[in-house]
Each structure stands twice: as structure tokens, then as C-alpha cells.
Amino acid sequence: MQRLEAGEAITLATIGGSITTGYAAQPPRELGWAALLAKSLGAKVRLVNAGLSGTDSAAGVQRLQAHVLDQSPDLVIVEFGVNDQWLDPGVRGSSFEAILRRLLSAEQPPAVVVLGLIQQGNQARDAVDLQLKLAAHYGLTALDFGRWMHNRVEAGLDRWAALYDEPVHPNATGHERIAQALAQTLRTERLLPPLRALRETLQQNSKRGTARRLPGPLHGRAHEFTRLLTGDTLRPYQSHGFERGGEVHPEWTGQQPGWVAKAEDAEARFLVYGREVAVFHAESEHYRNLEARVDDGPWVSVQGHVAERKGYLGWRYTVVGRDLEPGAHLLQVRVRRDEWKGSGRPASLLAVMSAGIFPPELHPSAFVRTTPSAAPALISPDDGRLRWIGRIAAAPGAAKLLAWSGTEMRARFTGDQLTLRLAPWRGGISHFTVEVDGQRHALALRGQGPADWQLQLPPGQHELRLLKRTEASQAEALFLGLRLAAGGKLLDPPPPRPLKLVFYGDSITAGACNGDIGEDQYADLSTHDGTRAYGAVTAANLGADYVGIAVSGIGITATWDQLLMPEVWHRFAPRLDAAIAPPDPRAPDVVLLNLGQNDHGFPASMGQPMAADFGTRYLGFVRQLRGRYPHAGLVLLTGGMTAPREQPAIARAVLGAVQALRGEGDAKVWSYHFEAFAWAHPRIDVHAQMADELTRFLNDEVLR
């Protein structure tokens, strides 16, 4: 305001719902409150009106960068009081707070005003009161319009009925009052020295490149880290009955159609990311409903049919997955079979909006890290009531060495607390999934030395799965024991699964990069998840135990690192000083081998041919596998990445090995080539397709 009064030009941006667009004032973009306020402030004000009818702060934070911050505003007024009243209460605090935090932490932070609008009569204030509390928390100017009007009405200066012709949207007079109240607020606030000094300090810090230090969040930070899939970026990896189309938001500039379906059995699957996943969709009296779920979570109704939406569209942010593990997920959407079955009505989605795509150092965890305590005593890793699956070695101090990804421990217990004692051993950060009663929790072994990781639970009986996500060549860990709450008991373990599969392979089998956004990377291993690689998913499909012996970059004749698979395949970890593991007490039913990508890829990267003796050495390694597993089915795999398409010698070696063993009377050997593949490392959507292929093949050919 001081700059404006000094004759400088400023950019005023407004973001909100239909009231911010000027709805019910005619013409809205000229006589709505935002336009009236800009005019009242003078000709030096450039207005950027980022109002979008029917949207709330959850959609607002997704478009904040493109619609507001990219315009380099000096002043931003945020208005979502009415629409956030209808937003999921579990979302509205985080999403609105994220708008404030992203504005305040921008490279050139604007002044921010929170505009608390309500419905007629100052009713339904839950969302507004939350927003005003957030404004106070961050020291921001705020206008509580409901209280401003209430004071005028009490003084006999105004009437609520004069401002509204219907309960929600103010009429032209209402827009005039909002602009009047805002102008008064802005001119008053510029005279307050504490706020002016704070703002000047922040601006100076920004000019000097000093990081903006914000107060701690009241509602978490998930919506500061978002991802919007729409238009060309919203593409299903599998689809039946869906096609491009459906309504687009008429005020959302540049938006492209989403996906629409009329078929009763229509279904689409998408690769998504984040700890919260939502479907953004239109509502109308003419639409029908969808339902969606993330991974194997519960189905959630996506309500497209809303009888009250007569003659106009509404827009809804429907959360279909929350409190998810960090990283990649699979979203499944289908037409809901309800009272509109057979009606021929369309069901559609416009976008998928995700939140909680945290940088690794900010990943939230339900676990609390504490210093190991001597009492009460730990339950030993060797306790017979803990069921271990995988290739696991004894380690110093009665610990278990957990190296290979997919290594699993299963248990049952009672109580309201679980404590796991784990320690880093070699390499980088080991990432685990701790699944309790089907709820998956991420656990990263950050820091040095042993630590106790505590998880609070509801009282009762629980089932536990501890799964190592990180591949062995990147990190190893020690399991030192577990502790239960006072009065808690370790019960008999879950029953063994009926089948056991053992996979040998390279980075494809290890699940390397399968949750990466964008290009492949190895700096942040939280996005690499061996438990969501095709082998582990195949085992889950079949209800089988999974053992994965896989190393990124490895081959039979060539490697991107130092060791070849024939040197480490039988060891407790992929290093020459690791002991050779004895034969498994429980022999596997099927052993599967997928190698060859690096035997071709590594020499090709240097312009050299693949080793001429690859076929001979491949057959030699297959014979080693057969020697260790004389009674198992043996399946030789190719595919998942490009090498088998580029180098026919791989397929010849696999076919030759099958023919050689069968020629010797071995009837339990097969080959399979994956149709699904990726040019870079496959993400979990491709792994899911590979697992579907392999599950069908094993059921049809191997497990009959």
C-alpha cells in the first residue's frame, strides 16, 4: 500500500471460488469484488483474477503456481471460506495452509491477505474460522467479512438480505460491500508498524537470498508438495471402456478433456504418486458415479450424480487414498454399478490431484525414533514365533542380517505398541515397509547406530509384516529384536503360505527406480521398492512366499559394477566376503531367472558387442541353479526393458538353455518373454502388467 501510494505499479492477484470470479455481479469480471477493489486502489493496480467457480483450496493449491505465482504478484488475496466448507475436513486445513506457506516461501514473497467469506447470515463458519486461525499463526492480514457485516447489521447500518438473493453467492451489492471492507482493511493495515516491519524484513531477506523461516505447520505439509495429472499427463496404463472426453472447467484456461465412460464394465488404471490421491471431477444431475481405489485399498465412491446440480456443473475434489506410503501407487477407476446402471449416462474424471510428494528429508513417519533401552528385554530375532522369509544370515549380537530386497518377517501379537530395533549395516539408507493389519507404514533407517522405532497402535490383536524395500547392493541392515507394550504378547505366527517363489535378476527384478518421478535416479532410494517389483507382485498374486536375489547392473558376462551374478547368487549378500547360504530349509516350488539386460547394455554403452560366449555361460549358470534346486520348476525370463528387443542373442541363449535341459530329460523348465516393457527402468505400472502376465503363465503352464 505504501508503494502504491508512492506511485508504484503493483500486481494484485486474487484466488478463490465463484465469489472471487464475481459470480452474481453482472458483468462478473468487471463488477465482482476483485475488480471493484482493484479500481478503488487506482490505475496503478494490475489485477490477476484467479478465481475458479466451484473449486476449493485443495484444487487451488494445485494451480497456485501457474495461476498466481507465475504472475509475480505483489499482493495476493486468498478466498476459499465458502467452498472449503464443503471440502473434506481431513483436507481443508492442510490445503489452505499450503497455499499460505507456498506464497510466503516464494522467491519474491507477496503480501498475503486472507479473506474469510461465509454464506448469508454469517453461518457455517468451520472453514472460515480455521482459515482465520491460520492467518493469525502466520501473522497475516485477515478480513472476517461475516463479523464485519455482523457489526454493521448490529449498528443498523446494513442488512444481510440486501447482500444476497440466494444463500451462497452475494449479489452486486454484496460484492460492493466485500470490496469496501477489503479497501478499509488494506488502508488500516498499512499503518500498523509491527506488520510493516515484518513485511519489510521478509522482503529484504528475499532480496538477500535469505531462506524464509516460517512457523511450524498446524496441519502438516502434504499439500505443499503436489502433482497434477491432467490432459496429456493423465494417461491410463490400462483402460477398457474409457475414452477421451467429458466436461472441462470453462474457466480453467488451457485445460484439456479428461476421461469419460458409459459402458457398465468400464475401467481405467493410472500411475500416481503421493501420500494422498484425489480424483477431480464434475457433478451434474445428468452424470452417473464412479468408484476408485489406490493399490489394494477400499473402494471409494466418486459422486458424479448430484440431483441439485440442475443446469450447471459443480466440481469436486474426492480423496480416494490417504495416509499412503510415500512414492508411487496404482489408481483404479471404474463405473459404479448402482441405480443408474443401464441408463447410458456418462461418468467422467477431469484430473488426478496428489499431495504429499515429499522430498526425502521431509518424509513423515508414524514411527518415533528413540535411543535403545536396556529394559524390558527384547524379543530375540531367533524367537520361533517370528516367521522369516528370504535369505537371511545370522549376524553379531544375535541379530539378523537383512540384505536382499523383499526379505520379510511375519508375526502376530497383542498390545497397543510395537517397537522394532534396527541398525544400518552397510551402504546407504535402508527403507522398510512395516505393515500392521494391512496398513502400510514407511520406515527409513536414518542416522547412525542401533535405534528403537516405536509405533503406537489401537489395543487388540495385530498382524505384522516387516519388508525390506531397498536392494542389497545399496544398503544392508540388522534386525536386533522387537518389544511389545506392557502386557502385550507375541502369539503363534501366521500360517505358512502354500507356495514359494525364488527370483534371480538384475535391477528390473530388484525394482530399481520403479517409483521414480521423471528420470531414473539412485540418490533417493525411498522410491526404489523391491516389494513392488514384478516378482514380489507375482508372488502376492499367487499367495506365495517371495525370495528375491537381484542386483542392479549385474549380468552373467558383464556388469556396471564389479561383480557378476555367478559370483554372488548363492551368498547372503552381494559381496565376496558374504558367506555362501546353505540350501533353503524349505525348497522353492518355482525358481525364475531374468538376466541379460546388462550383458548387452553395458558393452553397448561403450560401443562394444555382447560377449560371444554369453549363451555358453548363461547355460552354465542355469545348470548351477538346477543343481541347487533339483526339484523346482525353472522359468527363464526375458524382457521388462529393451535388451531382448535389441539383442537377439539373449533370446537364443534362453531357448538354447531350455532345449538343452529338456534334451537331458528335465521336463520342469520353461521360458517366458514379457510383452510389457519400458525404455528406462519400469515403473510400478509396468511391473504390475509384468506380474499379471507372469501370474497367468505360471497358473496355466507351471503350477497345473
C-alpha positions in Angstrom: 0.0 0.0 0.0 2.9 2.3 0.7 4.4 1.6 -2.7 1.0 2.2 -4.3 0.6 5.5 -2.6 4.1 6.4 -3.7 3.0 6.0 -7.4 4.5 2.5 -8.0 2.6 -0.1 -10.0 1.6 -3.3 -8.3 0.1 -6.6 -9.3 -2.9 -7.7 -7.2 -3.8 -11.4 -7.5 -7.0 -13.0 -6.1 -7.5 -16.7 -5.8 -10.7 -18.4 -4.7 -14.0 -19.8 -5.9 -17.0 -18.5 -7.8 -17.4 -15.4 -5.5 -13.9 -14.4 -6.4 -14.8 -14.7 -10.1 -17.6 -12.2 -9.5 -20.5 -14.6 -9.8 -23.9 -12.9 -9.4 -22.5 -9.5 -10.3 -23.0 -8.5 -13.9 -20.7 -8.5 -15.7 -18.8 -10.5 -13.1 -15.2 -9.8 -14.2 -16.0 -6.0 -14.1 -18.3 -5.7 -11.1 -17.2 -8.5 -8.8 -15.4 -7.7 -5.6 -11.9 -8.3 -7.0 -12.4 -5.9 -9.9 -14.1 -3.3 -7.7 -11.2 -3.4 -5.2 -8.6 -3.0 -7.9 -10.4 0.0 -9.3 -10.7 1.6 -5.8 -7.0 1.2 -5.4 -6.2 3.1 -8.5 -4.9 2.8 -12.1 -1.5 1.6 -11.0 -3.0 -1.8 -10.0 -2.9 -4.7 -12.4 -5.5 -7.4 -11.4 -4.9 -11.1 -11.9 -8.2 -12.8 -11.0 -7.5 -16.5 -10.5 -11.0 -17.3 -9.2 -12.4 -20.6 -10.4 -16.0 -21.4 -9.8 -16.8 -24.5 -7.7 -13.2 -25.1 -6.6 -11.8 -25.2 -3.1 -8.3 -24.8 -1.6 -7.4 -28.4 -2.5 -7.7 -27.6 -6.2 -6.4 -24.1 -5.5 -3.0 -25.2 -4.3 -2.6 -27.4 -7.4 -2.9 -24.4 -9.6 -1.3 -21.8 -7.4 2.0 -21.7 -9.3 0.5 -21.4 -12.8 -2.4 -19.1 -12.0 -0.8 -16.9 -9.3 2.9 -17.2 -8.6 3.9 -17.1 -12.2 2.3 -13.7 -12.5 4.8 -12.3 -9.9 2.1 -10.7 -7.6 2.8 -8.1 -5.0 -0.4 -8.7 -3.1 -2.5 -11.9 -3.0 -5.9 -12.2 -1.5 -7.0 -15.8 -0.7 -10.7 -16.6 -0.6 -12.0 -20.2 0.0 -14.2 -19.8 3.0 -17.4 -20.9 1.4 -16.2 -23.7 -0.8 -13.9 -25.1 1.8 -16.9 -25.6 4.0 -17.8 -28.5 1.6 -14.3 -29.8 1.3 -13.2 -32.9 3.1 -12.4 -31.8 6.7 -9.4 -34.0 6.6 -8.0 -32.0 3.7 -9.1 -28.4 4.2 -6.6 -27.4 6.9 -3.6 -28.8 5.0 -4.6 -27.5 1.6 -5.4 -23.9 2.7 -2.3 -23.8 4.9 -0.2 -25.0 2.0 -1.4 -22.1 -0.1 -0.2 -19.6 2.5 3.1 -21.4 3.0 3.8 -21.6 -0.7 3.0 -17.9 -1.1 5.1 -16.9 1.9 8.1 -19.0 0.8 8.1 -17.9 -2.8 11.3 -16.4 -4.2 9.7 -13.0 -4.1 7.0 -13.4 -1.4 3.9 -11.2 -1.9 1.9 -9.6 0.8 -0.9 -12.1 1.7 -4.4 -11.3 2.9 -6.9 -14.0 4.0 -10.5 -13.1 3.0 -12.9 -15.0 5.2 -16.2 -15.1 3.3 -19.2 -17.0 4.5 -22.8 -17.8 3.4 -25.6 -15.4 4.2 -26.2 -14.6 7.8 -22.6 -15.5 9.0 -23.5 -19.2 9.1 -21.3 -22.3 8.6 -18.0 -20.9 9.9 -16.0 -24.0 10.4 -13.7 -23.4 7.3 -13.5 -19.7 7.8 -12.6 -20.0 11.5 -9.8 -22.4 10.6 -8.5 -20.1 7.9 -8.5 -17.1 10.3 -6.6 -19.1 12.8 -4.0 -19.9 10.1 -3.8 -16.2 9.2 -3.0 -15.4 12.8 -0.5 -18.2 13.0 1.5 -16.7 10.1 1.0 -13.1 11.2 -1.1 -12.3 8.1 -3.7 -9.6 7.5 -7.2 -11.1 7.5 -10.7 -9.9 6.9 -13.5 -11.7 8.7 -16.3 -10.5 6.5 -19.0 -12.2 8.5 -18.1 -10.3 11.6 -17.6 -7.1 9.7 -21.1 -7.4 8.3 -22.5 -8.5 11.7 -21.2 -5.4 13.3 -22.8 -3.2 10.6 -26.1 -5.0 11.0 -26.0 -4.6 14.8 -25.3 -0.9 14.3 -28.3 -0.6 12.0 -26.0 0.3 9.0 -26.8 -2.7 6.8 -29.0 -5.7 6.2 -27.9 -9.2 5.3 -30.8 -9.5 2.9 -29.6 -6.6 0.9 -26.4 -8.5 0.1 -27.8 -11.9 -1.0 -30.5 -13.0 -3.4 -29.8 -16.7 -2.5 -27.9 -18.3 0.4 -24.5 -18.7 -1.1 -23.5 -16.0 -3.6 -23.5 -12.3 -2.8 -25.3 -10.1 -5.3 -23.9 -6.9 -6.8 -24.4 -5.1 -3.5 -22.7 -7.9 -1.7 -19.7 -7.6 -4.0 -19.6 -3.9 -3.3 -19.5 -4.5 0.4 -16.7 -7.0 0.2 -14.6 -4.6 -1.9 -15.4 -1.8 0.6 -14.4 -4.0 3.6 -11.2 -5.1 1.9 -10.2 -1.5 1.0 -10.7 -0.4 4.6 -8.6 -3.3 5.8 -5.7 -2.7 3.5 -5.6 1.0 4.3 -5.7 0.3 8.0 -3.1 -2.4 8.0 -0.5 -0.3 6.2 -0.5 1.9 9.3 0.5 -0.9 11.7 4.2 -0.7 12.4 4.7 -4.3 13.5 3.2 -5.8 10.4 5.0 -3.3 8.2 8.4 -4.0 9.8 7.8 -7.8 9.5 7.0 -7.5 5.8 9.9 -5.2 5.1 12.2 -7.7 6.9 10.9 -10.5 4.8 11.3 -8.6 1.6 14.9 -7.7 2.5 15.6 -11.4 3.3 14.2 -12.4 0.0 16.4 -9.9 -1.9 19.5 -11.2 0.0 18.5 -14.8 -0.7 18.0 -15.5 3.0 15.7 -18.5 3.4 12.2 -17.6 4.7 11.7 -19.2 8.1 8.0 -19.9 8.6 6.3 -21.0 11.8 5.8 -24.7 12.1 2.7 -26.0 10.2 -0.6 -26.6 12.1 -1.9 -29.2 9.6 1.1 -30.8 8.2 2.9 -30.0 4.9 1.4 -32.6 2.5 -0.2 -30.1 0.2 2.9 -28.1 -0.2 4.2 -31.0 -2.4 1.7 -31.7 -5.1 1.3 -33.2 -8.5 -1.4 -32.5 -11.1 -2.2 -35.1 -13.8 -4.5 -33.7 -16.5 -4.7 -33.6 -20.2 -1.7 -35.4 -21.8 -0.2 -36.2 -18.5 -3.3 -38.2 -17.4 -2.9 -41.4 -19.4 -4.0 -44.8 -18.1 -1.6 -47.7 -18.5 -4.6 -49.9 -18.9 -8.1 -48.9 -20.0 -11.3 -50.6 -21.1 -14.4 -48.6 -21.9 -12.9 -45.1 -21.2 -12.2 -42.6 -23.9 -11.0 -39.0 -24.0 -13.8 -36.6 -23.3 -16.1 -35.2 -20.6 -16.6 -31.7 -19.3 -13.7 -29.3 -18.8 -13.8 -26.4 -16.4 -14.9 -23.5 -18.6 -12.8 -21.0 -16.5 -9.6 -23.1 -16.3 -7.6 -21.8 -19.2 -5.9 -24.3 -21.3 -7.5 -27.3 -19.7 -7.9 -30.5 -21.8 -10.6 -33.1 -21.6 -10.2 -36.0 -19.1 -11.7 -39.4 -19.5 -15.4 -40.4 -19.9 -17.2 -43.7 -20.0 -20.7 -45.1 -20.5 -20.0 -48.8 -20.5 -21.0 -50.7 -17.4 -17.7 -52.5 -17.2 -15.5 -49.5 -18.0 -12.3 -49.4 -16.0 -9.0 -47.5 -16.2 -5.7 -47.7 -14.2 -3.2 -44.9 -13.7 0.2 -44.5 -12.2 0.0 -41.9 -9.5 2.3 -40.6 -6.7 2.0 -39.2 -3.1 0.5 -39.9 0.3 -2.9 -38.5 -0.8 -4.6 -39.2 -4.1 -7.8 -37.5 -5.2 -10.0 -37.5 -8.3 -11.1 -34.1 -9.6 -14.4 -34.4 -11.4 -17.6 -32.7 -12.4 -21.0 -33.0 -10.7 -24.3 -32.8 -12.6 -27.9 -34.1 -12.4 -27.1 -35.8 -15.7 -24.0 -37.7 -14.7 -23.5 -41.1 -13.0 -21.0 -42.2 -10.5 -17.5 -43.7 -10.5 -15.7 -45.5 -7.8 -11.9 -45.7 -7.3 -9.2 -47.1 -5.1 -5.5 -46.8 -4.6 -3.5 -50.1 -4.7 -5.5 -52.6 -2.7 -7.2 -50.1 -0.6 -11.0 -49.7 -0.1 -13.3 -48.6 -3.0 -14.4 -45.0 -2.6 -17.5 -43.6 -4.3 -16.8 -40.7 -6.7 -20.1 -38.9 -6.8 -20.8 -37.5 -10.3 -24.6 -37.6 -10.0 -25.8 -34.7 -7.8 -29.5 -34.0 -8.3 -29.2 -30.4 -7.0 -26.8 -29.5 -9.9 -29.6 -28.5 -12.3 -28.4 -26.6 -15.3 -24.9 -26.1 -14.1 -21.8 -28.1 -13.2 -20.2 -28.5 -9.8 -16.6 -29.6 -9.2 -15.4 -31.9 -6.5 -12.0 -33.0 -5.0 -12.7 -36.6 -3.9 -10.0 -38.2 -1.9 -9.7 -41.9 -2.8 -6.4 -42.7 -1.0 -4.9 -41.1 2.1 -2.1 -41.9 4.6 -0.4 -43.8 1.9 3.3 -44.8 1.8 5.5 -42.2 0.1 6.1 -42.9 -3.5 4.3 -44.4 -6.5 0.8 -46.0 -6.4 -1.7 -47.5 -8.8 -5.1 -45.9 -9.1 -8.0 -48.0 -10.4 -11.2 -46.2 -11.5 -14.4 -47.9 -12.7 -18.0 -47.1 -13.4 -20.0 -47.8 -10.3 -22.9 -50.2 -10.6 -25.7 -48.5 -8.8 -29.2 -47.3 -9.5 -28.0 -45.7 -12.8 -26.9 -49.0 -14.3 -28.1 -49.2 -17.9 -29.0 -45.5 -18.1 -26.4 -44.7 -20.7 -25.4 -41.7 -18.6 -21.7 -40.7 -18.8 -19.3 -40.9 -15.9 -16.1 -38.8 -16.1 -13.0 -37.6 -14.4 -11.0 -34.5 -15.4 -7.8 -34.8 -13.4 -6.0 -36.6 -10.7 -4.5 -34.5 -7.9 -1.9 -35.8 -5.5 -0.4 -34.4 -2.3 2.4 -35.5 0.0 5.1 -36.0 -2.6 7.7 -35.0 0.0 11.5 -34.6 -0.6 13.3 -37.5 1.2 14.4 -35.4 4.2 10.8 -34.5 4.9 9.1 -37.9 4.6 6.7 -38.2 7.5 6.7 -41.4 9.5 4.4 -42.9 12.1 7.4 -44.2 13.9 9.2 -42.4 16.7 13.0 -43.0 16.8 14.4 -43.4 20.3 17.7 -44.5 21.8 17.8 -48.2 22.6 16.7 -49.1 26.1 18.1 -52.0 28.2 14.7 -52.9 29.8 12.4 -54.6 29.3 14.2 -57.3 27.4 13.8 -57.5 23.6 12.1 -60.5 21.9 15.0 -62.2 20.1 15.2 -62.3 16.3 15.5 -66.1 16.7 12.2 -66.5 18.6 10.3 -69.3 16.9 7.1 -67.2 16.8 8.7 -64.9 14.2 8.3 -66.3 10.7 11.2 -65.3 8.4 11.0 -65.4 4.6 14.0 -64.8 2.4 17.8 -65.4 2.5 18.7 -64.1 6.0 22.0 -64.6 7.8 22.9 -64.7 11.5 24.9 -61.6 12.5 26.9 -60.5 15.6 24.9 -59.9 18.7 22.2 -62.5 17.8 21.0 -60.1 15.1 19.6 -61.0 11.6 21.3 -59.6 8.5 18.7 -58.2 6.2 20.2 -57.6 2.8 18.1 -58.8 -0.1 15.0 -56.7 -1.0 11.8 -58.5 -0.3 13.1 -60.1 2.8 10.1 -60.5 5.2 9.3 -61.1 8.8 5.7 -62.1 9.8 4.3 -62.1 13.3 1.2 -61.8 15.4 0.9 -60.0 18.7 -1.3 -58.2 21.2 -1.0 -54.7 22.7 -1.0 -51.1 21.8 2.6 -50.5 20.8 5.3 -52.1 18.7 9.0 -51.3 18.9 11.5 -52.5 16.3 15.2 -52.3 17.0 17.1 -52.0 13.8 20.6 -50.7 12.8 22.2 -49.7 9.5 24.9 -52.2 8.5 26.4 -51.4 5.1 25.7 -48.9 2.3 23.1 -46.2 2.4 19.7 -45.8 3.9 17.6 -49.0 4.2 14.0 -48.4 3.6 11.3 -50.7 5.0 7.6 -51.2 4.8 6.0 -52.1 8.1 2.6 -53.4 7.5 0.3 -53.8 10.6 -3.2 -55.1 10.0 -2.9 -54.2 6.3 -1.9 -50.6 6.9 1.5 -49.9 5.4 3.9 -47.6 7.2 7.3 -46.4 5.7 10.4 -46.7 7.9 13.8 -45.3 6.8 16.9 -46.1 8.9 18.3 -42.6 9.0 21.1 -41.9 11.5 23.9 -43.9 12.9 23.9 -47.0 15.1 21.0 -49.0 16.5 17.7 -47.3 17.2 14.3 -48.3 18.6 11.4 -47.4 16.3 8.1 -47.1 18.2 4.7 -47.3 16.6 1.5 -46.6 18.5 -1.5 -48.9 17.7 -5.0 -49.4 18.9 -5.3 -52.0 21.6 -6.0 -55.6 20.5 -4.5 -58.3 18.3 -2.4 -57.4 15.4 -0.6 -59.0 12.4 2.8 -57.7 11.4 4.8 -57.8 8.2 8.3 -56.2 8.1 9.5 -56.0 4.5 12.9 -54.6 3.2 12.3 -52.4 0.2 15.9 -51.4 -0.6 18.0 -53.7 -2.7 21.0 -55.4 -1.2 23.7 -53.7 -3.3 22.6 -50.3 -2.0 22.0 -50.9 1.7 22.1 -53.7 4.3 20.5 -53.6 7.8 20.4 -55.5 11.1 17.3 -56.6 12.9 18.1 -56.8 16.6 14.7 -57.6 18.1 11.3 -56.3 18.9 9.5 -55.1 22.0 5.7 -55.1 22.8 3.8 -52.9 25.2 3.4 -53.9 28.8 1.0 -56.8 28.9 1.5 -57.4 25.2 2.1 -61.0 24.0 3.8 -62.5 21.0 1.4 -65.1 19.5 1.9 -68.1 17.2 3.0 -66.9 13.8 0.7 -66.6 10.8 0.4 -69.9 8.9 2.9 -70.6 6.1 2.0 -69.7 2.6 1.4 -72.7 0.3 3.9 -71.7 -2.4 7.4 -70.3 -2.5 9.0 -68.5 -5.5 12.7 -67.5 -5.8 13.7 -64.9 -8.4 17.2 -64.1 -9.6 17.8 -61.0 -11.7 19.1 -57.5 -12.1 17.7 -54.0 -11.5 14.4 -55.0 -13.1 13.8 -57.7 -10.6 15.2 -55.6 -7.8 12.6 -52.9 -8.5 15.2 -50.2 -9.1 13.7 -46.8 -9.9 10.2 -48.2 -10.0 8.8 -45.3 -8.0 10.9 -42.5 -9.5 9.1 -39.4 -11.0 10.9 -38.5 -14.2 14.3 -39.9 -14.9 15.9 -42.9 -13.3 18.0 -41.9 -10.2 19.8 -43.6 -7.3 20.2 -40.7 -5.0 16.9 -41.2 -3.2 16.3 -44.9 -2.6 12.9 -44.3 -1.0 11.4 -44.5 -4.4 13.0 -47.9 -5.2 10.8 -50.7 -3.8 11.6 -54.3 -4.3 8.3 -55.3 -2.7 6.5 -53.7 -5.7 8.7 -55.3 -8.4 7.1 -57.8 -10.7 8.4 -60.9 -8.8 7.1 -59.8 -5.5 3.8 -58.8 -7.0 3.5 -62.2 -8.8 4.2 -64.0 -5.5 1.4 -61.9 -3.9 -1.0 -62.7 -6.7 -0.4 -66.4 -6.1 -0.4 -66.2 -2.3 3.3 -67.3 -2.3 6.4 -66.5 -0.3 8.8 -64.4 -2.2 12.6 -64.5 -2.2 14.4 -62.0 -4.4 18.1 -62.3 -5.2 18.6 -59.3 -7.5 21.4 -56.7 -8.1 21.2 -53.5 -10.2 23.7 -53.5 -13.1 24.6 -57.2 -12.8 24.9 -59.8 -15.5 26.5 -63.1 -16.4 29.2 -61.8 -18.6 29.2 -58.1 -18.0 28.3 -55.7 -15.1 28.1 -52.0 -14.5 29.8 -52.5 -11.1 32.4 -55.2 -10.2 30.7 -58.5 -9.6 28.9 -60.9 -11.9 25.9 -62.9 -10.8 27.7 -66.3 -10.8 29.9 -64.8 -8.1 27.2 -63.7 -5.7 24.0 -65.6 -6.5 24.4 -68.1 -3.6 25.5 -65.6 -0.9 23.8 -63.9 1.9 24.6 -60.5 0.4 26.1 -59.4 -3.0 29.7 -59.2 -1.9 32.5 -61.7 -2.0 33.1 -61.6 1.8 29.5 -62.6 2.4 29.0 -66.3 3.4 27.5 -68.8 1.0 24.0 -69.6 2.1 23.2 -73.3 2.7 20.2 -74.8 0.8 16.9 -73.4 1.9 15.2 -75.5 4.6 12.0 -75.1 2.6 12.7 -75.8 -1.1 11.0 -73.4 -3.6 8.3 -74.5 -5.9 9.5 -72.3 -8.7 12.8 -70.6 -9.5 12.8 -67.8 -12.0 15.8 -66.1 -13.7 15.7 -62.8 -15.6 19.2 -61.7 -16.8 20.7 -60.4 -20.0 19.8 -56.7 -19.9 23.3 -55.7 -18.6 25.2 -58.3 -20.6 24.0 -56.4 -23.6 23.6 -52.9 -22.2 27.0 -52.4 -20.6 29.2 -53.3 -23.6 26.7 -51.5 -25.9 27.2 -48.3 -23.8 30.9 -48.4 -24.9 30.2 -49.3 -28.5 31.3 -52.9 -27.9 29.4 -56.2 -28.8 27.9 -58.6 -26.3 30.2 -61.4 -25.1 30.4 -64.1 -27.8 30.2 -66.8 -25.1 27.1 -65.4 -23.4 25.0 -68.4 -24.5 27.5 -70.9 -23.1 27.9 -69.0 -19.8 24.2 -68.5 -19.5 23.6 -72.2 -19.8 26.3 -72.9 -17.3 24.6 -70.6 -14.7 21.2 -72.3 -15.4 22.9 -75.6 -14.6 24.1 -74.2 -11.3 20.6 -73.1 -10.5 19.3 -76.6 -11.3 21.9 -78.1 -9.1 20.8 -76.1 -6.1 17.1 -76.6 -6.8 16.8 -80.1 -8.3 13.0 -80.4 -7.9 11.7 -76.9 -8.5 10.1 -75.6 -11.7 12.6 -73.5 -13.5 11.4 -70.5 -15.6 13.8 -68.5 -17.8 12.5 -65.0 -18.3 13.4 -62.2 -20.8 12.0 -58.7 -21.0 10.9 -55.8 -18.9 13.5 -53.5 -20.6 14.9 -53.1 -24.1 17.8 -55.6 -24.4 15.9 -58.6 -25.6 14.4 -56.4 -28.4 17.8 -55.1 -29.3 19.9 -58.2 -29.0 18.6 -61.5 -30.4 21.4 -63.4 -28.7 19.6 -63.2 -25.4 16.5 -65.0 -26.7 18.7 -67.6 -28.4 20.6 -68.3 -25.2 17.3 -68.7 -23.3 15.8 -71.0 -25.9 19.1 -72.9 -26.1 19.2 -73.5 -22.3 15.6 -74.8 -22.3 16.3 -77.1 -25.2 19.5 -78.4 -23.6 17.8 -79.2 -20.2 14.8 -80.8 -21.8 17.0 -82.8 -24.1 18.6 -84.2 -20.9 15.1 -85.2 -19.6 14.4 -82.2 -17.5 10.7 -81.6 -18.1 10.3 -78.8 -15.5 12.0 -76.0 -17.4 10.1 -73.2 -19.3 10.8 -69.9 -20.9 8.6 -66.7 -20.9 9.1 -63.4 -22.7 7.3 -60.3 -21.2 5.2 -58.2 -23.5 5.2 -55.3 -21.0 8.4 -53.3 -21.1 9.9 -49.8 -20.6 12.6 -47.9 -22.3 14.0 -46.9 -18.9 13.6 -48.8 -15.7 10.0 -49.9 -15.5 7.8 -48.1 -13.0 5.3 -50.0 -10.8 2.6 -49.8 -13.5 4.8 -51.8 -15.9 5.8 -54.1 -13.1 2.0 -54.7 -12.4 1.5 -55.7 -16.0 4.5 -58.0 -16.0 3.2 -59.6 -12.8 -0.2 -60.1 -14.4 1.4 -61.8 -17.4 3.6 -64.0 -15.3 0.8 -65.0 -13.0 -1.3 -66.2 -15.9 1.7 -68.1 -17.3 2.6 -69.8 -14.0 -1.0 -70.8 -13.4 -1.5 -72.1 -17.0 1.8 -73.8 -17.6 3.9 -74.4 -14.5 1.6 -74.8 -11.5 -1.0 -77.1 -13.1 
